[in-house]
Amino acid sequence: MNLRAKIMMLVGVPLIFVFLILLGTIYWKASDSIKDVASREMIQMAEVNAANINTALQAKSRQLETVTRLWGTENASYDEMMLGAQEFATKTSDFFVGFPDQPFIDGAGFDIPSDFDATSRGWYKEAAESTKVCQSAVYKAANGTPVVSFSAAIRSGGNLVGVAGCDLNLDMARDLLSKAKIYETGKAFLISKEGNFIYHDKYSLDNNISSVDDSDLKALASTFLSGKPVFTSSPNSSDNFYASVPVGDSGWVLVLCVPQAEVYASSTELLGIMVGITIAAFVLLAAILFYIARLISVPVENLAAFASNVARGDLRSVPQPLDRTDEIGTLHNAFCNMTENLRKLIRQVSETAGRVAASSSDLTANTQEAAQASEFAANSVAQIAETSTSQSETIVSAAAMMQEASSSIGEVADVIKEIVSSAKMTEEETRDGQAILNHTISKMNTLKDGAAVVTETVRGLQESAHEVSSIVEMITSISEQTNLLALNAAIEAARAGEHGKGFSVVADEVRKLAEQSKEATANISELLNGNAVQMDKTFRAMEEQSVNVENSVEEIHRSGEKFTAIASHIESLSESINHIAQIAQSVQQNNQRAVNSIEELSSGSSDADTKMQEEVSNISAVTEEQAASMSEIAAATRTLSEIAGELQQITKQFQT
């Protein structure tokens, strides 16, 4: 897997998982938030409608309580009670009064049997034993309408005078609940404390919630009749949400039912939008990742290929400089300069090694000629010692041969001087090449340290981003709690009626501010997550770049080792050449002394044989010494040729 694919995998795959997890988390959180909002809204709507129904009940109860207390205080007569009952009956559905010893009064004018005994009725007995207004169970009127009755005792001086009562037609509850707007298709129903349906679009007062054919209602009957506000879902399916609240102290329960699909409609729409945004983000992210990966990987891959070629000794191709000022551009351009300088240096070393090899060959040939001349001169001197009659001719011939040997040795000395000069130049160029390599390695190490510093800086930014994310989560939690408090305040304001309108407005404003704070913190969280992803991507890219820099440093170190080997061979070559130069100089001096001796011998023919023998001995000694020196030169020349050959073999490893 190449570097580009690694960057795409190391950065892209985690980001995809992060996006998917973020999408799922947001949808899950949104669904929970929507469910919480629906819970509060449904409970609040139920409480408002229950409060309206309870207001009607309380109004009827207070009206009856006021009338009975007034009649008891003023000791109203039977006729006055009759007129009052008729007057109240015209305003309400019915108003009646029962006495223990007087006829029953019905304000609505219904025909009452003469033998009707009110004191035997349950409503009369319950009110006679209580000091408060009593409320009956819900029952059906003659026309089938659900009705609830209220009764209160009339007392004068602490004595029971009678019991007054009134009926409340519950069609008002039906009208109120049927017109209530509960989402799109939500509905409301009212049940008595016994569980009978006071109002339902399907069931009547004869039906009890515990025995209907609706499995959800049957399962939730005890929950609804617990006397506490409840928000729950269908226990046997995922069809509906239910919210129930008690209606004052009546024992009745108002229940709202809303399909879950309507509650989650906004979250489903949000999910579709988020999926679309996520797909677009994936496409954009893939394009950005591909561009960034290519921006990083292409120069590094090219540089790695060039470094591998250099490690194999192939210097024929030099990469073009990059017009970039970052670490990758600096590394690439430094490598280009190093490769170019290395190629020039190898060419110079190769050319110098070739010249040294050629000069060594010439030096070997000249040394062999000088050795042959010295050997011939030695033979001539021997003949001089044996044959005195032909000494003059032999001496002249020896002088000529020695002069020829001296000339050859002079040529050898000149060649050696050229070799010494070339060796010095090669040694200086090699040292320059080593200096360039060391400078490049220093830059690479500096780049490596800089990459490490950037990596640590990015890691510090990641940690700071995580801390800021924690703070944002805390702010989000505070805003949610503020929102809940604002909703509770709005509910309390609704209960307070007209006196709580101002407080309700303030609560709504607080709730709006809390929602805005929550949205702002969500935006900040998204930005922080985006920055964290970018910093994580930068951190991984810097780590990958550090590894590539280390690999490049290792490749350059291996090239430096080869240059060290070249420098070592050149140093050995310089030492051998200097040794040969010293030997050649010594041979040239000895040869000159031999030539001078022969010339003196040739010019001194009138001297005695004894002097001639001494000169001959001197010539023989010098000639032998010269022959030995020439042997050393030949050996040194062979060594020089071998070193030059090794140097050429090393430089052949580099293809320039």
LINSULPE-V304303 format. One record per residue. N is the residue number from 1. PHI is phi in whole degrees, 0 to 359 (none if undefined). PSI is psi in degrees with one decimal (none if undefined). OMEGA is omega as a letter, one per 20 degrees, with the letter a starting at -180 (none if undefined). Layout:
N	PHI	PSI	OMEGA
N	PHI	PSI	OMEGA
This chain:
1	none	125.1	a
2	281	175.7	a
3	296	-38.5	a
4	298	-45.4	r
5	296	-37.9	r
6	297	-44.0	r
7	297	-43.8	r
8	298	-41.2	a
9	289	-46.9	a
10	292	-31.3	a
11	261	-44.8	a
12	292	-48.7	a
13	299	-48.9	r
14	300	-37.4	a
15	294	-38.0	r
16	297	-45.2	r
17	299	-40.9	r
18	298	-44.1	r
19	299	-44.8	a
20	295	-43.6	r
21	296	-41.9	r
22	297	-42.2	r
23	299	-47.8	r
24	297	-41.2	a
25	295	-44.1	a
26	296	-43.2	r
27	296	-42.5	r
28	296	-45.3	r
29	296	-42.0	r
30	297	-41.7	r
31	297	-43.4	r
32	297	-42.5	r
33	296	-42.8	r
34	297	-39.5	r
35	296	-41.7	r
36	297	-44.1	r
37	297	-43.2	r
38	299	-39.8	r
39	300	-48.2	a
40	294	-42.6	a
41	294	-43.9	a
42	293	-40.9	r
43	297	-42.2	a
44	294	-44.4	r
45	298	-40.9	r
46	296	-41.0	r
47	294	-38.3	r
48	296	-47.0	r
49	293	-38.3	r
50	295	-37.1	r
51	295	-37.5	r
52	295	-43.1	r
53	294	-43.2	a
54	295	-32.1	r
55	297	-41.8	r
56	296	-41.2	r
57	295	-45.6	a
58	294	-35.0	r
59	296	-44.2	r
60	295	-40.3	a
61	294	-44.1	a
62	293	-36.4	r
63	299	-45.9	a
64	294	-39.9	r
65	296	-39.5	a
66	294	-43.2	a
67	295	-46.3	a
68	294	-36.6	r
69	291	-39.4	r
70	295	-43.6	r
71	295	-39.4	a
72	292	-37.0	a
73	288	-39.9	a
74	270	0.8	a
75	52	51.4	a
76	301	145.7	r
77	278	172.5	r
78	298	-42.2	a
79	295	-40.3	r
80	297	-38.9	r
81	293	-35.8	r
82	297	-46.4	r
83	295	-41.6	r
84	296	-40.1	r
85	296	-40.1	r
86	294	-41.0	a
87	295	-44.3	r
88	292	-32.2	a
89	294	-31.9	r
90	291	-25.1	a
91	270	-24.4	r
92	236	-177.0	a
93	290	-34.1	a
94	193	155.2	r
95	208	131.4	a
96	215	160.0	r
97	220	132.6	r
98	244	142.3	a
99	234	155.3	r
100	283	-22.6	a
101	225	14.5	r
102	224	162.8	a
103	297	153.4	r
104	288	136.5	r
105	254	126.3	r
106	237	112.8	a
107	291	-22.5	a
108	279	-9.0	r
109	83	21.0	r
110	290	152.0	r
111	284	118.5	a
112	250	129.7	r
113	301	147.6	a
114	293	-27.0	a
115	267	14.8	a
116	292	124.2	a
117	249	104.2	a
118	292	-29.2	a
119	292	-14.0	r
120	270	-4.6	a
121	278	151.6	a
122	295	-39.5	a
123	296	-33.9	r
124	290	-47.2	a
125	296	-41.0	a
126	294	-43.3	a
127	290	-36.5	a
128	297	-28.9	a
129	267	-0.6	a
130	237	156.2	r
131	259	3.3	a
132	242	172.3	r
133	285	130.7	a
134	258	144.3	r
135	243	132.2	a
136	275	170.3	r
137	289	156.9	r
138	288	136.9	r
139	218	169.2	a
140	268	135.4	r
141	282	178.1	a
142	299	-31.9	a
143	273	6.1	r
144	88	0.1	a
145	281	136.0	r
146	292	134.3	a
147	224	148.0	r
148	235	139.5	a
149	249	147.8	r
150	240	143.2	r
151	218	146.6	a
152	212	142.5	a
153	283	143.9	r
154	257	116.9	a
155	238	139.4	r
156	231	117.6	a
157	64	26.5	r
158	87	-3.5	a
159	259	143.0	a
160	287	122.9	r
161	263	-42.4	a
162	181	-172.9	r
163	228	126.9	r
164	257	150.5	r
165	211	165.0	r
166	210	156.6	r
167	253	150.3	r
168	236	113.5	r
169	290	124.5	a
170	272	15.4	r
171	298	-25.5	r
172	298	-35.9	r
173	293	-39.7	r
174	297	-45.8	r
175	298	-41.0	a
176	294	-47.6	a
177	284	-30.7	a
178	289	-25.6	a
179	267	-5.5	a
180	293	134.4	r
181	267	105.5	a
182	240	96.9	a
183	54	-135.4	a
184	265	-51.9	a
185	236	15.4	r
186	294	156.4	a
187	223	163.7	r
188	231	150.0	r
189	214	158.0	a
190	237	130.3	r
191	237	150.0	r
192	280	174.2	a
193	291	-17.3	r
194	275	-9.9	r
195	99	2.7	r
196	280	150.7	a
197	277	109.9	r
198	287	-40.5	r
199	215	131.8	r
200	199	144.4	a
201	287	-9.6	a
202	238	-35.3	a
203	251	160.0	a
204	244	-175.3	a
205	295	-21.6	r
206	284	-14.1	a
207	263	137.7	r
208	253	142.0	a
209	297	-23.9	a
210	279	-9.2	a
211	233	10.1	r
212	283	169.1	a
213	275	2.2	r
214	274	111.8	a
215	295	-34.0	r
216	294	-48.3	a
217	297	-40.8	r
218	297	-41.1	a
219	289	-28.7	a
220	262	5.7	a
221	303	-51.8	a
222	295	-32.4	r
223	294	-45.5	r
224	297	-39.1	a
225	274	13.4	a
226	286	-14.7	r
227	85	10.2	a
228	236	152.7	r
229	298	134.3	a
230	224	138.1	r
231	233	124.2	a
232	209	175.0	r
233	242	173.1	a
234	298	123.4	a
235	288	-25.8	a
236	256	-0.3	a
237	199	-176.7	r
238	241	42.1	a
239	271	-44.9	a
240	228	157.9	r
241	251	143.7	r
242	235	140.4	r
243	227	128.2	a
244	231	142.6	r
245	221	147.6	r
246	286	150.2	r
247	263	91.2	r
248	57	-136.8	r
249	259	13.5	a
250	284	-18.6	a
251	88	-8.6	r
252	287	161.3	r
253	226	129.0	r
254	260	127.7	a
255	238	134.3	r
256	251	140.0	r
257	232	123.4	a
258	229	132.9	r
259	298	137.2	r
260	297	-31.1	a
261	299	-36.1	r
262	289	-37.1	r
263	294	-42.3	a
264	269	9.3	a
265	300	-42.5	a
266	293	-36.7	r
267	290	-34.5	r
268	295	-42.3	r
269	297	-41.5	r
270	299	-39.4	r
271	298	-43.1	r
272	299	-43.6	r
273	297	-43.8	a
274	294	-37.8	r
275	297	-43.1	r
276	298	-45.2	r
277	297	-39.7	a
278	296	-42.5	r
279	298	-45.0	r
280	298	-39.4	r
281	295	-37.9	r
282	298	-44.9	a
283	297	-46.7	r
284	297	-41.1	r
285	296	-41.2	r
286	298	-41.6	r
287	296	-43.8	r
288	295	-43.8	r
289	298	-41.2	r
290	297	-42.2	r
291	295	-46.2	a
292	295	-43.0	r
293	298	-41.1	r
294	292	-38.4	r
295	298	-34.1	a
296	271	-43.5	a
297	282	-37.7	a
298	300	-51.1	r
299	298	-39.0	a
300	292	-41.2	r
301	295	-42.6	r
302	298	-42.5	a
303	295	-39.0	r
304	296	-39.6	r
305	295	-43.6	r
306	296	-40.2	r
307	296	-38.2	r
308	295	-40.3	r
309	297	-42.2	r
310	296	-40.8	r
311	297	-32.1	r
312	277	-6.2	r
313	95	9.1	a
314	267	106.3	a
315	249	18.2	a
316	287	-32.1	a
317	252	127.6	r
318	246	123.6	a
319	296	149.9	r
320	284	143.3	r
321	298	148.6	r
322	262	140.2	r
323	270	64.0	r
324	226	144.3	a
325	254	3.7	r
326	275	-173.8	a
327	297	-37.6	a
328	295	-42.9	r
329	297	-42.4	r
330	299	-44.9	r
331	297	-44.6	a
332	297	-47.3	a
333	293	-37.6	r
334	297	-39.3	r
335	292	-38.1	r
336	300	-48.3	r
337	298	-42.5	a
338	298	-43.6	a
339	296	-42.6	r
340	297	-46.2	r
341	296	-37.8	r
342	295	-40.9	r
343	296	-44.2	r
344	299	-42.8	a
345	295	-42.7	r
346	297	-40.2	r
347	298	-44.8	r
348	296	-42.2	r
349	296	-40.7	a
350	296	-44.1	r
351	297	-43.1	r
352	296	-40.7	r
353	297	-36.9	r
354	295	-42.7	r
355	296	-39.2	r
356	297	-41.3	r
357	296	-42.6	r
358	295	-43.3	r
359	296	-35.6	r
360	296	-38.7	r
361	296	-45.4	r
362	298	-41.2	a
363	296	-38.2	r
364	296	-44.0	r
365	297	-45.0	a
366	295	-36.5	r
367	295	-40.5	r
368	296	-41.0	r
369	297	-42.8	r
370	296	-37.3	r
371	294	-42.0	r
372	297	-40.4	r
373	296	-41.1	r
374	296	-40.3	r
375	295	-41.6	r
376	295	-39.1	r
377	296	-38.9	r
378	296	-41.1	r
379	296	-38.1	r
380	295	-41.0	r
381	296	-37.4	r
382	296	-40.2	r
383	295	-33.7	r
384	297	-41.3	a
385	294	-33.1	a
386	274	-35.2	a
387	239	103.4	a
388	277	-20.6	a
389	291	-29.3	a
390	250	27.4	a
391	294	-34.3	a
392	293	-45.5	a
393	295	-41.8	a
394	295	-41.3	a
395	298	-41.0	r
396	297	-42.1	r
397	296	-42.0	r
398	297	-39.5	r
399	299	-40.6	r
400	296	-42.5	r
401	295	-41.0	r
402	295	-36.6	r
403	295	-39.4	r
404	296	-41.4	r
405	297	-39.8	r
406	298	-39.7	r
407	296	-43.0	r
408	297	-42.1	r
409	296	-35.2	r
410	297	-40.9	r
411	297	-41.1	r
412	301	-42.9	a
413	298	-40.8	r
414	296	-43.0	r
415	298	-42.6	a
416	298	-38.0	r
417	299	-42.5	r
418	298	-41.7	a
419	297	-42.2	r
420	301	-44.4	a
421	298	-45.6	r
422	297	-40.3	r
423	297	-40.2	r
424	296	-43.3	r
425	299	-44.3	r
426	299	-42.6	a
427	296	-41.8	r
428	296	-43.7	r
429	296	-37.5	r
430	296	-42.3	r
431	296	-37.8	r
432	298	-42.0	r
433	298	-41.9	r
434	297	-39.5	r
435	297	-41.3	r
436	297	-43.3	r
437	299	-45.8	a
438	298	-39.6	r
439	295	-41.5	r
440	297	-43.4	r
441	299	-39.1	r
442	298	-43.1	r
443	297	-41.2	r
444	298	-41.5	r
445	295	-39.7	r
446	298	-43.3	r
447	299	-40.5	r
448	298	-45.0	r
449	297	-40.2	r
450	297	-41.1	r
451	298	-38.5	r
452	296	-40.3	r
453	296	-43.7	r
454	298	-40.6	r
455	299	-45.3	r
456	296	-37.9	r
457	296	-44.4	r
458	298	-39.0	r
459	298	-41.0	r
460	297	-39.9	r
461	297	-38.1	r
462	300	-46.4	a
463	297	-40.8	r
464	297	-41.1	r
465	298	-39.7	r
466	297	-40.1	r
467	295	-41.9	r
468	296	-38.1	r
469	300	-38.9	r
470	297	-41.0	r
471	295	-41.9	r
472	298	-40.2	r
473	298	-39.6	r
474	296	-42.0	r
475	297	-41.0	r
476	300	-43.5	r
477	298	-41.7	r
478	297	-43.2	a
479	296	-38.3	r
480	295	-42.4	r
481	296	-39.1	r
482	297	-40.5	r
483	298	-43.1	r
484	297	-43.0	r
485	297	-38.7	r
486	294	-39.5	r
487	295	-43.0	r
488	299	-40.1	r
489	296	-39.3	r
490	297	-39.5	r
491	296	-45.4	r
492	297	-36.5	r
493	294	-38.3	r
494	296	-37.9	r
495	294	-33.0	a
496	286	-13.7	r
497	75	-137.2	a
498	299	-35.0	a
499	291	-19.0	a
500	257	7.9	a
501	297	-45.8	r
502	299	-43.2	r
503	295	-33.1	r
504	294	-40.7	r
505	299	-44.9	r
506	298	-42.0	a
507	297	-39.9	r
508	297	-42.4	r
509	297	-41.3	r
510	297	-41.7	r
511	296	-40.0	r
512	297	-43.8	r
513	299	-39.4	r
514	295	-40.8	r
515	296	-42.7	r
516	298	-41.2	r
517	298	-40.6	r
518	296	-43.4	r
519	296	-41.7	r
520	298	-44.4	r
521	293	-31.9	r
522	295	-42.0	r
523	297	-42.6	r
524	298	-41.2	r
525	298	-41.0	r
526	297	-44.4	r
527	299	-42.0	r
528	296	-40.2	r
529	297	-41.3	r
530	298	-43.4	r
531	296	-38.9	r
532	297	-40.3	r
533	296	-44.9	r
534	298	-41.3	r
535	293	-35.9	r
536	294	-39.4	r
537	295	-44.6	r
538	298	-40.2	a
539	298	-44.2	a
540	293	-40.4	r
541	297	-39.2	r
542	294	-38.1	r
543	297	-42.4	r
544	296	-40.3	r
545	295	-37.9	r
546	298	-40.4	r
547	296	-41.7	r
548	294	-38.2	r
549	297	-42.0	r
550	297	-40.0	r
551	296	-40.8	r
552	296	-39.5	r
553	298	-40.1	r
554	295	-40.7	r
555	298	-42.5	a
556	292	-35.5	r
557	299	-39.6	r
558	294	-38.3	r
559	297	-38.2	r
560	297	-36.5	r
561	296	-39.0	r
562	296	-39.7	r
563	295	-34.4	r
564	297	-39.9	r
565	296	-41.2	r
566	298	-44.9	a
567	299	-37.3	r
568	295	-43.4	r
569	293	-39.5	r
570	295	-37.5	r
571	296	-41.7	r
572	296	-38.4	r
573	297	-41.8	r
574	297	-41.7	r
575	297	-42.8	r
576	296	-41.1	a
577	296	-42.1	r
578	298	-39.2	r
579	297	-42.3	r
580	296	-39.6	r
581	298	-41.6	r
582	296	-42.8	r
583	296	-43.2	a
584	298	-39.6	r
585	296	-40.9	r
586	295	-40.6	r
587	296	-41.7	a
588	298	-40.5	r
589	294	-45.0	r
590	297	-40.1	a
591	296	-37.2	r
592	295	-38.2	r
593	295	-37.3	r
594	295	-41.9	r
595	299	-43.4	r
596	297	-39.3	a
597	294	-41.6	r
598	295	-39.3	r
599	296	-40.9	r
600	296	-38.6	r
601	295	-39.8	a
602	293	-38.0	a
603	279	-15.5	a
604	254	53.7	a
605	288	-17.3	a
606	274	-5.3	r
607	287	172.7	a
608	278	163.6	r
609	297	-29.7	r
610	297	-45.1	r
611	296	-37.5	a
612	296	-40.2	r
613	297	-39.6	r
614	297	-43.2	a
615	294	-39.4	r
616	298	-40.5	r
617	298	-43.0	r
618	299	-43.9	a
619	297	-42.1	a
620	298	-42.1	a
621	296	-44.7	r
622	297	-40.7	a
623	296	-42.5	r
624	296	-42.1	r
625	298	-39.9	r
626	296	-40.8	r
627	297	-42.1	r
628	297	-41.9	r
629	297	-40.0	r
630	296	-33.8	r
631	296	-41.7	r
632	296	-40.1	r
633	298	-42.6	r
634	299	-43.4	r
635	296	-44.4	r
636	297	-37.0	r
637	296	-40.3	r
638	298	-42.5	r
639	299	-43.7	r
640	300	-41.3	r
641	296	-41.0	r
642	297	-44.7	r
643	298	-43.3	r
644	299	-39.1	r
645	297	-43.2	r
646	298	-41.3	r
647	297	-40.8	r
648	296	-39.3	r
649	298	-40.6	r
650	295	-46.1	a
651	292	-24.6	r
652	292	-21.2	r
653	295	-23.9	r
654	263	122.5	r
655	262	109.5	a
656	255	none	none
